[in-house]
Amino acid sequence: MKKFLCLIFGCFMCCFHHAQSSKKIGSCYDLTEVLKVEPTALYKPHLDASKSFGVKLLKDSKTVQKYISNGKFHKIKKAGKGYRVQKLDYSRPYMVSKAKTTLEKMGAKFSKETKGHTFTVSSITRTLEDQCRLRRVNSNASLGISSHNYGNSFDISYVRFNDVLKYNPKMEIALEKVLRYYANAGRIYYIKERQQSCYHVTVRNY
């Protein structure tokens, strides 16, 4: 009888712990709280551009899979001409078609401008769940809605070129030249993020 009671108590504690854990996970991306965060004037155009693709806010893996299944999201290769994608722990290698094509064209232009060098993509599409996990290890991660949550944004490191983590001012200048070209052409918005050592790039629905 004592063993039986211990078993029941153990199961109860396990279920309680699981419920508490689930509650903690859910609370860190409560949609009501997330929507309260107002974007800055600099960031608002990124969100407006993201919403123009007809993709709803990506809350979890299921929402991403839905867009993959209906052909809206396309897989980003680990490597292409002029770019490499680093190991993605908190994002997913899928984007809308126009974003994928723009990344590939930017990589090809960078390669041409630098005679074969590559830049590194450090983050792609994120769900609210992904952002929740990211905030646990990086307090600078967005508390509100991110353009990463719509499948048309990616980050490019400005301290990693040719798979080497090292400050390279010559390569950074070349990268910014490519970014300015596409921004002036009305195809992207970009922000230099100092804390993350990357350029946040949002593809417009041109």
Wavefront OBJ file of the C-alpha trace (Angstrom):
o trace
v 0.000 0.000 0.000
v 2.820 2.361 0.911
v 4.531 1.673 -2.436
v 1.249 2.318 -4.240
v 0.795 5.677 -2.483
v 4.377 6.666 -3.292
v 3.787 5.812 -6.942
v 0.599 7.934 -7.038
v 2.386 10.835 -5.337
v 5.307 10.561 -7.777
v 2.971 10.674 -10.776
v 1.163 13.683 -9.315
v 4.423 15.587 -8.792
v 5.581 14.743 -12.319
v 2.313 16.023 -13.833
v 2.429 19.134 -11.651
v 6.009 19.890 -12.706
v 5.086 19.415 -16.378
v 2.092 21.737 -16.024
v 4.204 24.392 -14.331
v 6.875 24.105 -17.043
v 4.269 24.424 -19.769
v 2.835 27.453 -18.060
v 6.241 29.104 -17.930
v 6.881 28.431 -21.602
v 3.485 29.771 -22.627
v 3.759 32.921 -20.526
v 6.949 34.069 -22.192
v 5.225 34.515 -25.546
v 1.723 35.454 -24.419
v 0.303 37.047 -27.567
v -1.567 39.757 -25.652
v 1.664 40.907 -24.014
v 3.678 40.606 -27.221
v 1.207 42.792 -29.130
v 1.462 45.530 -26.508
v 5.079 46.222 -27.485
v 5.128 49.122 -29.931
v 7.735 48.927 -32.729
v 10.186 51.792 -33.082
v 9.832 54.201 -36.000
v 12.928 52.598 -37.532
v 11.516 49.083 -37.217
v 7.900 49.712 -38.216
v 8.586 49.589 -42.007
v 10.051 46.105 -41.505
v 6.829 44.866 -39.895
v 4.646 46.567 -42.511
v 6.671 44.874 -45.257
v 6.379 41.507 -43.503
v 2.598 41.688 -43.250
v 2.269 42.343 -46.995
v 3.154 38.736 -47.899
v -0.080 37.260 -46.555
v 1.689 35.184 -43.891
v 0.068 35.120 -40.453
v 2.159 35.548 -37.327
v 4.184 32.346 -36.829
v 3.402 31.099 -33.333
v 4.840 27.585 -33.399
v 6.185 24.732 -35.529
v 2.708 23.824 -36.780
v 2.187 27.233 -38.367
v 5.548 26.999 -40.124
v 4.774 23.493 -41.377
v 1.454 24.706 -42.772
v 3.234 27.245 -44.989
v 5.830 24.663 -46.034
v 3.081 22.198 -46.992
v 1.113 24.696 -49.075
v 4.235 25.842 -50.934
v 4.411 29.319 -49.391
v 7.726 28.706 -47.598
v 10.848 27.480 -49.388
v 13.939 25.772 -47.965
v 17.115 27.840 -47.776
v 20.231 25.884 -48.729
v 23.090 25.721 -46.233
v 25.370 27.239 -48.836
v 24.988 29.194 -52.046
v 27.052 31.499 -54.206
v 28.404 34.213 -51.930
v 26.732 33.071 -48.713
v 26.750 30.395 -46.035
v 24.119 29.636 -43.387
v 25.509 28.941 -39.934
v 23.988 26.330 -37.595
v 20.524 27.614 -36.686
v 19.623 26.925 -33.047
v 16.795 29.440 -32.712
v 15.449 29.870 -36.225
v 14.406 27.829 -39.277
v 15.820 27.741 -42.839
v 12.579 28.625 -44.618
v 11.353 31.848 -46.210
v 8.820 33.134 -48.709
v 9.929 32.836 -52.334
v 10.841 36.503 -52.818
v 13.006 36.534 -49.693
v 14.808 33.355 -50.758
v 15.471 34.770 -54.231
v 16.669 38.099 -52.819
v 19.107 36.388 -50.450
v 20.517 34.345 -53.335
v 20.906 37.432 -55.529
v 22.588 39.348 -52.714
v 24.999 36.462 -52.197
v 25.830 36.321 -55.913
v 26.419 40.087 -56.024
v 28.617 39.953 -52.915
v 30.629 37.119 -54.466
v 31.113 39.105 -57.661
v 32.105 42.285 -55.801
v 34.626 40.451 -53.597
v 35.911 37.913 -56.132
v 34.490 34.821 -54.491
v 34.158 35.618 -50.797
v 31.116 34.650 -48.701
v 29.051 36.281 -45.969
v 27.278 34.370 -43.197
v 23.533 34.232 -42.535
v 23.120 33.896 -38.769
v 19.327 33.766 -38.364
v 16.299 33.260 -40.604
v 12.621 32.590 -39.762
v 11.553 32.422 -36.115
v 8.294 31.502 -34.394
v 7.152 33.078 -31.133
v 8.235 29.816 -29.484
v 11.706 30.226 -30.992
v 11.898 33.791 -29.687
v 10.889 32.550 -26.267
v 13.777 30.070 -26.247
v 16.168 32.700 -27.599
v 15.279 35.227 -24.883
v 16.311 32.682 -22.255
v 19.900 32.872 -23.494
v 19.868 36.366 -25.002
v 18.055 39.157 -23.150
v 18.431 41.419 -26.210
v 16.049 39.277 -28.267
v 12.852 41.022 -29.284
v 10.042 41.161 -26.711
v 7.497 42.180 -29.320
v 6.619 41.033 -32.809
v 9.643 40.538 -35.054
v 9.741 40.575 -38.851
v 11.467 37.185 -38.441
v 7.994 35.943 -37.401
v 6.669 36.241 -40.966
v 9.240 34.407 -43.061
v 10.767 37.312 -44.991
v 13.680 38.408 -42.780
v 17.182 37.178 -42.131
v 20.327 38.345 -40.337
v 23.778 38.645 -41.883
v 26.793 38.681 -39.576
v 29.291 41.482 -40.120
v 32.007 39.713 -38.127
v 31.982 36.369 -39.948
v 33.104 36.022 -43.567
v 34.325 32.892 -45.347
v 33.257 30.873 -42.273
v 35.824 32.725 -40.146
v 34.774 34.660 -37.041
v 37.023 37.699 -37.293
v 36.494 41.417 -37.766
v 37.147 42.195 -41.428
v 36.481 45.864 -42.272
v 37.084 45.341 -45.999
v 34.429 42.617 -46.213
v 32.017 44.594 -44.033
v 32.279 47.593 -46.371
v 31.609 45.320 -49.351
v 28.582 43.811 -47.590
v 27.139 47.206 -46.739
v 27.590 48.282 -50.351
v 25.421 45.327 -51.443
v 22.830 46.124 -48.774
v 22.641 49.771 -49.857
v 22.208 48.706 -53.480
v 19.180 46.544 -52.680
v 17.738 49.091 -50.239
v 18.014 51.874 -52.844
v 16.324 49.574 -55.369
v 13.343 49.287 -53.001
v 13.843 45.571 -52.383
v 14.930 45.465 -48.737
v 15.074 47.348 -45.457
v 18.064 46.790 -43.215
v 19.255 47.794 -39.754
v 22.735 47.407 -38.305
v 22.358 45.694 -34.942
v 25.356 46.524 -32.772
v 24.609 44.106 -29.920
v 24.118 41.130 -32.247
v 26.943 42.040 -34.675
v 24.630 41.585 -37.625
v 22.546 43.366 -40.241
v 18.855 42.659 -39.862
v 17.448 42.393 -43.393
v 13.752 42.435 -44.287
v 12.715 41.734 -47.874
v 9.959 43.953 -49.243
v 7.098 42.709 -51.412
v 8.401 44.496 -54.512
l 1 2 3 4 5 6 7 8 9 10 11 12 13 14 15 16 17 18 19 20 21 22 23 24 25 26 27 28 29 30 31 32 33 34 35 36 37 38 39 40 41 42 43 44 45 46 47 48 49 50 51 52 53 54 55 56 57 58 59 60 61 62 63 64 65 66 67 68 69 70 71 72 73 74 75 76 77 78 79 80 81 82 83 84 85 86 87 88 89 90 91 92 93 94 95 96 97 98 99 100 101 102 103 104 105 106 107 108 109 110 111 112 113 114 115 116 117 118 119 120 121 122 123 124 125 126 127 128 129 130 131 132 133 134 135 136 137 138 139 140 141 142 143 144 145 146 147 148 149 150 151 152 153 154 155 156 157 158 159 160 161 162 163 164 165 166 167 168 169 170 171 172 173 174 175 176 177 178 179 180 181 182 183 184 185 186 187 188 189 190 191 192 193 194 195 196 197 198 199 200 201 202 203 204 205 206
